[in-house]
Amino acid sequence: MAEKKKFEIKRPTRTVSVCLDGDLTAEYEKVLAELQEARRAKIADARLNSPITRLETRQGELYAEQEESTLVFTLRGLPRHVWDQLKTDNPPRKDNDLDEQYGFDSEKLFDAAMKAEGCVVEVTQGGEVVEFTTDNWDEISGDLTDGQWGDFVEALSLLNSGKQFVPFSPAGYKKIQASAAKSK
């Protein structure tokens, strides 16, 4: 008879979003800046014919367009033995400061982690789950900017090497303490 595990561990997850259409992001940021300026101008002189409504409408449209063009990756931390093997398989490059800091070949390890079984839990686009394989990762990873790639590196580092944040709620703590005092 198979022994049942006493504890089920769900490794931590993080999401990383990548808008596939950088032009939409740039236009959204431009409209946002114009909207902020229009709001400041209206505060300064309410008599001005304000473009706020038009800009808010365009901002909403761009947000919806970006949502449709954005892949949201849900990543899960890897089991410790898998992460350790990836580090062993990707030793640091000589004379590379970042690799020396990490202790492994940062260029190869994070790419390998993205392809490791169980790392990519789900990918959605426009709120809908899309099929995503390691072949798909190979297709898009080379076209990511350093900033976009950095979002994945940060998430993978925190998931696999970072400290897990256990939330603390002062309000929840007070409620528990109040309940404990009544139960005595």
N, C-alpha and C positions, 0 to 999 in steps of 0.2 A: 504494500500500500504506500502511495506517495505521501510524503510528509507535507502538511500544509504550512506555508509560511505564516509566521505570527504577525509580521508587519509588512504592509505594502508601501513601498517607497515610490513616490511620484517625483521624479527629478524636476528641478525648476525649469520654467519656460520663460521666454522673452519673445517679443515680436520685433521685426525689422520691416520697415516699409520702404519700397522703392518705386518712385513714380517713373514709368517708362517713357514719359513725354516731358522732357526738361523744359520745352517751350511753354507748356501749361504752367509749370512751376514759376517760371520767370514772369509770365503775364499776371499770375495770381499775386506775386509779390509786388508788381508794379501797381496793380489795382488797389492792393492793401495800403501801399504808401500814399496813393492819391486819396483814398478814403480817409486815412488819418489826417492828411492835410486839410481836406474839406471839412472834417469835424472841428479841427482847430480854427479854421476860418469862420465857421458858423458861430462858434463861441465868441470870437472876437467881434463879429458883426452879424447879428441874426437877420438883418435886412437883405443880406446877399442871397442871390438865387443859387441855392445849394445843389450840387450834383450828387449828394449823399445817396438818395434813393436809387439813382441810376447805377452808381458804383456798388452799392450793396447788392443790387440785383445781379450785376456782372460777377461780383465776388462769389455769390451763390452758384451761378452757372459754372464758373471755373472750378469751384470746389467739387461739384458733381462730376465734371469732366475729369478732374484729377483722380477722383475716387475710382472711376472706371479704368483709368490708366495706371493704377497703383497695384503692385503685388505686395501683399502682406504675408511675410513668412513667420510662422510660429515655430520657433526653435526650442529644442529640449536639450538640456545638459546630457552629456554622454556618461555612461558608467565609468567609474574611475579607471578600471583596467583598460578600457578602450582608449580613453584620453591619454593614459600613460604610454600605451603602445604607439599612438600617433606621434607623441613626443619622441619616442625612441626611434621611430621610423623616419623622422625628419630632424636630424641633428642640426645645431646652429651652423650657419655659414661662417667661414673665417672672415674677420674684419668687417662684420656687420653688427653695428651697435644695437639695433633693434633685436636681432637674434640673440645677442649676448644678454640683453635684458630679459627676454622671454625664456631663453634656454633651449630654443628649438628654431627651426627654419620657419619663420613666421609667414613667409610667402606660400609655402607648400602646405603647412599644417592646417591652416584655417580653411583652405580649399578642400583638403582631405576630410576635415571635420564636417563640412557641409555635405559631403557625399557619404558620410558614415551612416549606417543604418540607425534609424531612430532619431537623428538630429533634426531633420526637417519633418515636423509633425504634420503641418498643413500649410497650404498656400492658397490664399484667396485673392480674387480680383473683382472689384465692384461688389464685394460682400458675398460672392459665390465661390465655393471651393473649386479649384482648378487642379487638374492632374499635373503633377510636377515630378520629374525624374532627374537623376544625376545628369542625363544628357541635356535636359533643359538648363541645369545649372551651368554646364560647360558653355552653352550658347550665350547666356547673359553675363556670366562673371567677368569675361574679358572686356566687356563694354562698360562696366561700372566705373565711375570716377573713383579717385582715391577716397573722397568723402563718403560715397555710398559704400564702398568696400570697408571703410573704417567702421561704419555702423554694424556690419556683420562681425568684424574683428572684435569690437567692443562687446557685443552680445555674447559671442562664443567665449571670450575671455572670462566674462562675469559668470556665465553659466557653468563653466568647467573649472575655473581657477579662483573665482571670486568668493567672497564670503556670502553666505545666504542671509538675506535680511529677513528677520522674523519680526513682523509688525508688532508694535506696542501701542495700545490705545489707552491714554490716561483715563478717558471716560469709561472704557470697558473695565479697566482695573478697579476704578472706584466702585463700579456696580458689583463686581465680584466680591470686593472687600465688604461692601454693605450687606450683601447676601450672606457672606460667611459670618459676619457679626450677629446676624439674626438667627443663624442656625445653631448657635451655642446654647 
